[in-house]
Amino acid sequence: MDKWKRKMVNTSRGTFEVFFKGRGRPICVTHHYSEFNSSGDHFY
């Protein structure tokens, strides 16, 4: 099972925390604050 990977992206507007999992084109983009459960799969 793939696990979420975390990457910090520095831009001129600040540093953003990006999480990604799996392969292929993205299927979901979130904005604002999201939370994950202990498995990293559930969005609150």
mmJSON file of the N, C-alpha and C atoms, coordinates in Angstrom:
{"data_MODEL":{"atom_site":{
"group_PDB":["ATOM","ATOM","ATOM","ATOM","ATOM","ATOM","ATOM","ATOM","ATOM","ATOM","ATOM","ATOM","ATOM","ATOM","ATOM","ATOM","ATOM","ATOM","ATOM","ATOM","ATOM","ATOM","ATOM","ATOM","ATOM","ATOM","ATOM","ATOM","ATOM","ATOM","ATOM","ATOM","ATOM","ATOM","ATOM","ATOM","ATOM","ATOM","ATOM","ATOM","ATOM","ATOM","ATOM","ATOM","ATOM","ATOM","ATOM","ATOM","ATOM","ATOM","ATOM","ATOM","ATOM","ATOM","ATOM","ATOM","ATOM","ATOM","ATOM","ATOM","ATOM","ATOM","ATOM","ATOM","ATOM","ATOM","ATOM","ATOM","ATOM","ATOM","ATOM","ATOM","ATOM","ATOM","ATOM","ATOM","ATOM","ATOM","ATOM","ATOM","ATOM","ATOM","ATOM","ATOM","ATOM","ATOM","ATOM","ATOM","ATOM","ATOM","ATOM","ATOM","ATOM","ATOM","ATOM","ATOM","ATOM","ATOM","ATOM","ATOM","ATOM","ATOM","ATOM","ATOM","ATOM","ATOM","ATOM","ATOM","ATOM","ATOM","ATOM","ATOM","ATOM","ATOM","ATOM","ATOM","ATOM","ATOM","ATOM","ATOM","ATOM","ATOM","ATOM","ATOM","ATOM","ATOM","ATOM","ATOM","ATOM","ATOM","ATOM","ATOM"],
"id":[1,2,3,4,5,6,7,8,9,10,11,12,13,14,15,16,17,18,19,20,21,22,23,24,25,26,27,28,29,30,31,32,33,34,35,36,37,38,39,40,41,42,43,44,45,46,47,48,49,50,51,52,53,54,55,56,57,58,59,60,61,62,63,64,65,66,67,68,69,70,71,72,73,74,75,76,77,78,79,80,81,82,83,84,85,86,87,88,89,90,91,92,93,94,95,96,97,98,99,100,101,102,103,104,105,106,107,108,109,110,111,112,113,114,115,116,117,118,119,120,121,122,123,124,125,126,127,128,129,130,131,132],
"type_symbol":["N","C","C","N","C","C","N","C","C","N","C","C","N","C","C","N","C","C","N","C","C","N","C","C","N","C","C","N","C","C","N","C","C","N","C","C","N","C","C","N","C","C","N","C","C","N","C","C","N","C","C","N","C","C","N","C","C","N","C","C","N","C","C","N","C","C","N","C","C","N","C","C","N","C","C","N","C","C","N","C","C","N","C","C","N","C","C","N","C","C","N","C","C","N","C","C","N","C","C","N","C","C","N","C","C","N","C","C","N","C","C","N","C","C","N","C","C","N","C","C","N","C","C","N","C","C","N","C","C","N","C","C"],
"label_atom_id":["N","CA","C","N","CA","C","N","CA","C","N","CA","C","N","CA","C","N","CA","C","N","CA","C","N","CA","C","N","CA","C","N","CA","C","N","CA","C","N","CA","C","N","CA","C","N","CA","C","N","CA","C","N","CA","C","N","CA","C","N","CA","C","N","CA","C","N","CA","C","N","CA","C","N","CA","C","N","CA","C","N","CA","C","N","CA","C","N","CA","C","N","CA","C","N","CA","C","N","CA","C","N","CA","C","N","CA","C","N","CA","C","N","CA","C","N","CA","C","N","CA","C","N","CA","C","N","CA","C","N","CA","C","N","CA","C","N","CA","C","N","CA","C","N","CA","C","N","CA","C","N","CA","C"],
"label_alt_id":[null,null,null,null,null,null,null,null,null,null,null,null,null,null,null,null,null,null,null,null,null,null,null,null,null,null,null,null,null,null,null,null,null,null,null,null,null,null,null,null,null,null,null,null,null,null,null,null,null,null,null,null,null,null,null,null,null,null,null,null,null,null,null,null,null,null,null,null,null,null,null,null,null,null,null,null,null,null,null,null,null,null,null,null,null,null,null,null,null,null,null,null,null,null,null,null,null,null,null,null,null,null,null,null,null,null,null,null,null,null,null,null,null,null,null,null,null,null,null,null,null,null,null,null,null,null,null,null,null,null,null,null],
"label_comp_id":["MET","MET","MET","ASP","ASP","ASP","LYS","LYS","LYS","TRP","TRP","TRP","LYS","LYS","LYS","ARG","ARG","ARG","LYS","LYS","LYS","MET","MET","MET","VAL","VAL","VAL","ASN","ASN","ASN","THR","THR","THR","SER","SER","SER","ARG","ARG","ARG","GLY","GLY","GLY","THR","THR","THR","PHE","PHE","PHE","GLU","GLU","GLU","VAL","VAL","VAL","PHE","PHE","PHE","PHE","PHE","PHE","LYS","LYS","LYS","GLY","GLY","GLY","ARG","ARG","ARG","GLY","GLY","GLY","ARG","ARG","ARG","PRO","PRO","PRO","ILE","ILE","ILE","CYS","CYS","CYS","VAL","VAL","VAL","THR","THR","THR","HIS","HIS","HIS","HIS","HIS","HIS","TYR","TYR","TYR","SER","SER","SER","GLU","GLU","GLU","PHE","PHE","PHE","ASN","ASN","ASN","SER","SER","SER","SER","SER","SER","GLY","GLY","GLY","ASP","ASP","ASP","HIS","HIS","HIS","PHE","PHE","PHE","TYR","TYR","TYR"],
"label_asym_id":["A","A","A","A","A","A","A","A","A","A","A","A","A","A","A","A","A","A","A","A","A","A","A","A","A","A","A","A","A","A","A","A","A","A","A","A","A","A","A","A","A","A","A","A","A","A","A","A","A","A","A","A","A","A","A","A","A","A","A","A","A","A","A","A","A","A","A","A","A","A","A","A","A","A","A","A","A","A","A","A","A","A","A","A","A","A","A","A","A","A","A","A","A","A","A","A","A","A","A","A","A","A","A","A","A","A","A","A","A","A","A","A","A","A","A","A","A","A","A","A","A","A","A","A","A","A","A","A","A","A","A","A"],
"label_entity_id":["1","1","1","1","1","1","1","1","1","1","1","1","1","1","1","1","1","1","1","1","1","1","1","1","1","1","1","1","1","1","1","1","1","1","1","1","1","1","1","1","1","1","1","1","1","1","1","1","1","1","1","1","1","1","1","1","1","1","1","1","1","1","1","1","1","1","1","1","1","1","1","1","1","1","1","1","1","1","1","1","1","1","1","1","1","1","1","1","1","1","1","1","1","1","1","1","1","1","1","1","1","1","1","1","1","1","1","1","1","1","1","1","1","1","1","1","1","1","1","1","1","1","1","1","1","1","1","1","1","1","1","1"],
"label_seq_id":[1,1,1,2,2,2,3,3,3,4,4,4,5,5,5,6,6,6,7,7,7,8,8,8,9,9,9,10,10,10,11,11,11,12,12,12,13,13,13,14,14,14,15,15,15,16,16,16,17,17,17,18,18,18,19,19,19,20,20,20,21,21,21,22,22,22,23,23,23,24,24,24,25,25,25,26,26,26,27,27,27,28,28,28,29,29,29,30,30,30,31,31,31,32,32,32,33,33,33,34,34,34,35,35,35,36,36,36,37,37,37,38,38,38,39,39,39,40,40,40,41,41,41,42,42,42,43,43,43,44,44,44],
"pdbx_PDB_ins_code":[null,null,null,null,null,null,null,null,null,null,null,null,null,null,null,null,null,null,null,null,null,null,null,null,null,null,null,null,null,null,null,null,null,null,null,null,null,null,null,null,null,null,null,null,null,null,null,null,null,null,null,null,null,null,null,null,null,null,null,null,null,null,null,null,null,null,null,null,null,null,null,null,null,null,null,null,null,null,null,null,null,null,null,null,null,null,null,null,null,null,null,null,null,null,null,null,null,null,null,null,null,null,null,null,null,null,null,null,null,null,null,null,null,null,null,null,null,null,null,null,null,null,null,null,null,null,null,null,null,null,null,null],
"Cartn_x":[0.846,0.0,0.891,0.6,1.355,1.067,2.07,1.898,2.008,1.386,1.471,2.907,3.362,4.69,4.497,5.399,5.302,6.433,6.109,7.114,6.825,7.852,7.712,8.094,7.219,7.425,7.582,8.731,8.998,8.628,7.815,7.423,7.614,7.402,7.508,6.392,5.328,4.2,4.277,5.325,5.484,5.839,5.93,6.245,4.962,4.738,3.519,3.865,3.058,3.22,2.315,2.906,2.17,2.285,1.158,1.144,0.724,1.37,1.019,1.154,0.434,0.399,0.02,0.615,0.259,1.006,0.478,1.101,0.066,0.541,-0.36,-0.739,-1.717,-2.173,-2.909,-2.827,-3.541,-5.056,-5.744,-7.2,-7.861,-7.052,-7.63,-6.669,-7.202,-6.423,-7.178,-6.483,-7.148,-6.537,-7.309,-6.876,-7.287,-6.591,-6.827,-6.281,-6.856,-6.321,-7.084,-6.393,-6.995,-6.304,-7.012,-6.442,-6.58,-5.71,-5.719,-5.727,-6.326,-6.277,-4.919,-4.765,-3.456,-2.961,-3.867,-3.421,-3.09,-3.456,-3.164,-4.146,-5.269,-6.2,-7.508,-7.873,-9.203,-9.122,-9.922,-9.98,-11.115,-10.859,-11.915,-12.596],
"Cartn_y":[-1.18,0.0,1.244,2.151,3.401,4.249,4.975,5.907,7.323,8.251,9.657,10.139,10.91,11.524,13.025,13.657,15.084,15.826,16.96,17.794,19.247,20.002,21.425,22.164,23.047,23.785,25.261,25.823,27.243,28.059,29.096,29.997,31.431,32.372,33.782,34.184,33.397,33.691,32.937,32.148,31.404,29.956,29.201,27.782,26.991,26.03,25.236,23.774,23.12,21.699,20.935,20.031,19.283,17.794,17.093,15.653,14.969,13.871,13.145,11.649,10.889,9.439,8.824,7.709,6.995,7.486,7.127,7.48,8.075,8.759,9.308,10.75,11.214,12.599,12.788,13.991,14.245,14.147,13.647,13.579,14.503,15.098,15.943,17.077,18.259,19.412,20.031,20.28,20.895,22.25,23.067,24.402,24.597,25.382,25.619,24.45,24.196,23.198,21.885,20.781,19.451,18.615,17.635,16.715,15.29,14.432,13.032,12.17,10.985,10.078,9.391,8.44,7.808,7.067,6.616,5.934,6.911,8.199,9.215,9.255,8.541,8.456,9.228,9.59,10.172,11.686,12.409,13.85,14.213,15.12,15.583,16.782],
"Cartn_z":[0.0,0.0,0.0,-0.89,-0.944,0.288,0.73,1.843,1.308,2.002,1.614,1.75,0.78,0.821,0.99,1.707,2.004,1.324,0.739,0.102,0.45,0.786,1.056,-0.226,-0.687,-1.921,-1.583,-1.901,-1.654,-2.882,-2.646,-3.723,-3.254,-4.141,-3.753,-2.781,-2.692,-1.804,-0.486,-0.282,0.966,0.717,1.796,1.721,1.91,1.018,1.055,1.289,2.095,2.38,1.412,0.634,-0.376,-0.048,-0.1,0.119,-1.172,-1.491,-2.706,-2.479,-3.327,-3.178,-4.519,-4.856,-6.077,-7.299,-8.462,-9.731,-10.67,-11.695,-12.699,-12.422,-13.187,-13.05,-11.731,-11.147,-9.888,-10.083,-9.051,-9.117,-8.089,-7.217,-6.181,-5.845,-5.746,-5.306,-4.142,-3.038,-1.885,-1.6,-0.959,-0.571,0.87,1.577,3.005,3.809,4.962,5.885,5.789,5.659,5.666,6.729,7.247,8.225,7.716,8.212,7.824,9.075,8.989,10.131,10.179,11.082,11.27,10.039,9.162,7.943,6.833,7.019,6.026,4.869,5.0,3.88,4.045,5.245,5.473,5.624,4.852,4.96,5.906,6.834,7.752,7.17],
"occupancy":[1.0,1.0,1.0,1.0,1.0,1.0,1.0,1.0,1.0,1.0,1.0,1.0,1.0,1.0,1.0,1.0,1.0,1.0,1.0,1.0,1.0,1.0,1.0,1.0,1.0,1.0,1.0,1.0,1.0,1.0,1.0,1.0,1.0,1.0,1.0,1.0,1.0,1.0,1.0,1.0,1.0,1.0,1.0,1.0,1.0,1.0,1.0,1.0,1.0,1.0,1.0,1.0,1.0,1.0,1.0,1.0,1.0,1.0,1.0,1.0,1.0,1.0,1.0,1.0,1.0,1.0,1.0,1.0,1.0,1.0,1.0,1.0,1.0,1.0,1.0,1.0,1.0,1.0,1.0,1.0,1.0,1.0,1.0,1.0,1.0,1.0,1.0,1.0,1.0,1.0,1.0,1.0,1.0,1.0,1.0,1.0,1.0,1.0,1.0,1.0,1.0,1.0,1.0,1.0,1.0,1.0,1.0,1.0,1.0,1.0,1.0,1.0,1.0,1.0,1.0,1.0,1.0,1.0,1.0,1.0,1.0,1.0,1.0,1.0,1.0,1.0,1.0,1.0,1.0,1.0,1.0,1.0],
"B_iso_or_equiv":[0.0,0.0,0.0,0.0,0.0,0.0,0.0,0.0,0.0,0.0,0.0,0.0,0.0,0.0,0.0,0.0,0.0,0.0,0.0,0.0,0.0,0.0,0.0,0.0,0.0,0.0,0.0,0.0,0.0,0.0,0.0,0.0,0.0,0.0,0.0,0.0,0.0,0.0,0.0,0.0,0.0,0.0,0.0,0.0,0.0,0.0,0.0,0.0,0.0,0.0,0.0,0.0,0.0,0.0,0.0,0.0,0.0,0.0,0.0,0.0,0.0,0.0,0.0,0.0,0.0,0.0,0.0,0.0,0.0,0.0,0.0,0.0,0.0,0.0,0.0,0.0,0.0,0.0,0.0,0.0,0.0,0.0,0.0,0.0,0.0,0.0,0.0,0.0,0.0,0.0,0.0,0.0,0.0,0.0,0.0,0.0,0.0,0.0,0.0,0.0,0.0,0.0,0.0,0.0,0.0,0.0,0.0,0.0,0.0,0.0,0.0,0.0,0.0,0.0,0.0,0.0,0.0,0.0,0.0,0.0,0.0,0.0,0.0,0.0,0.0,0.0,0.0,0.0,0.0,0.0,0.0,0.0],
"pdbx_formal_charge":[null,null,null,null,null,null,null,null,null,null,null,null,null,null,null,null,null,null,null,null,null,null,null,null,null,null,null,null,null,null,null,null,null,null,null,null,null,null,null,null,null,null,null,null,null,null,null,null,null,null,null,null,null,null,null,null,null,null,null,null,null,null,null,null,null,null,null,null,null,null,null,null,null,null,null,null,null,null,null,null,null,null,null,null,null,null,null,null,null,null,null,null,null,null,null,null,null,null,null,null,null,null,null,null,null,null,null,null,null,null,null,null,null,null,null,null,null,null,null,null,null,null,null,null,null,null,null,null,null,null,null,null],
"auth_seq_id":[1,1,1,2,2,2,3,3,3,4,4,4,5,5,5,6,6,6,7,7,7,8,8,8,9,9,9,10,10,10,11,11,11,12,12,12,13,13,13,14,14,14,15,15,15,16,16,16,17,17,17,18,18,18,19,19,19,20,20,20,21,21,21,22,22,22,23,23,23,24,24,24,25,25,25,26,26,26,27,27,27,28,28,28,29,29,29,30,30,30,31,31,31,32,32,32,33,33,33,34,34,34,35,35,35,36,36,36,37,37,37,38,38,38,39,39,39,40,40,40,41,41,41,42,42,42,43,43,43,44,44,44],
"auth_comp_id":["MET","MET","MET","ASP","ASP","ASP","LYS","LYS","LYS","TRP","TRP","TRP","LYS","LYS","LYS","ARG","ARG","ARG","LYS","LYS","LYS","MET","MET","MET","VAL","VAL","VAL","ASN","ASN","ASN","THR","THR","THR","SER","SER","SER","ARG","ARG","ARG","GLY","GLY","GLY","THR","THR","THR","PHE","PHE","PHE","GLU","GLU","GLU","VAL","VAL","VAL","PHE","PHE","PHE","PHE","PHE","PHE","LYS","LYS","LYS","GLY","GLY","GLY","ARG","ARG","ARG","GLY","GLY","GLY","ARG","ARG","ARG","PRO","PRO","PRO","ILE","ILE","ILE","CYS","CYS","CYS","VAL","VAL","VAL","THR","THR","THR","HIS","HIS","HIS","HIS","HIS","HIS","TYR","TYR","TYR","SER","SER","SER","GLU","GLU","GLU","PHE","PHE","PHE","ASN","ASN","ASN","SER","SER","SER","SER","SER","SER","GLY","GLY","GLY","ASP","ASP","ASP","HIS","HIS","HIS","PHE","PHE","PHE","TYR","TYR","TYR"],
"auth_asym_id":["A","A","A","A","A","A","A","A","A","A","A","A","A","A","A","A","A","A","A","A","A","A","A","A","A","A","A","A","A","A","A","A","A","A","A","A","A","A","A","A","A","A","A","A","A","A","A","A","A","A","A","A","A","A","A","A","A","A","A","A","A","A","A","A","A","A","A","A","A","A","A","A","A","A","A","A","A","A","A","A","A","A","A","A","A","A","A","A","A","A","A","A","A","A","A","A","A","A","A","A","A","A","A","A","A","A","A","A","A","A","A","A","A","A","A","A","A","A","A","A","A","A","A","A","A","A","A","A","A","A","A","A"],
"auth_atom_id":["N","CA","C","N","CA","C","N","CA","C","N","CA","C","N","CA","C","N","CA","C","N","CA","C","N","CA","C","N","CA","C","N","CA","C","N","CA","C","N","CA","C","N","CA","C","N","CA","C","N","CA","C","N","CA","C","N","CA","C","N","CA","C","N","CA","C","N","CA","C","N","CA","C","N","CA","C","N","CA","C","N","CA","C","N","CA","C","N","CA","C","N","CA","C","N","CA","C","N","CA","C","N","CA","C","N","CA","C","N","CA","C","N","CA","C","N","CA","C","N","CA","C","N","CA","C","N","CA","C","N","CA","C","N","CA","C","N","CA","C","N","CA","C","N","CA","C","N","CA","C","N","CA","C"],
"pdbx_PDB_model_num":[1,1,1,1,1,1,1,1,1,1,1,1,1,1,1,1,1,1,1,1,1,1,1,1,1,1,1,1,1,1,1,1,1,1,1,1,1,1,1,1,1,1,1,1,1,1,1,1,1,1,1,1,1,1,1,1,1,1,1,1,1,1,1,1,1,1,1,1,1,1,1,1,1,1,1,1,1,1,1,1,1,1,1,1,1,1,1,1,1,1,1,1,1,1,1,1,1,1,1,1,1,1,1,1,1,1,1,1,1,1,1,1,1,1,1,1,1,1,1,1,1,1,1,1,1,1,1,1,1,1,1,1]
}}}
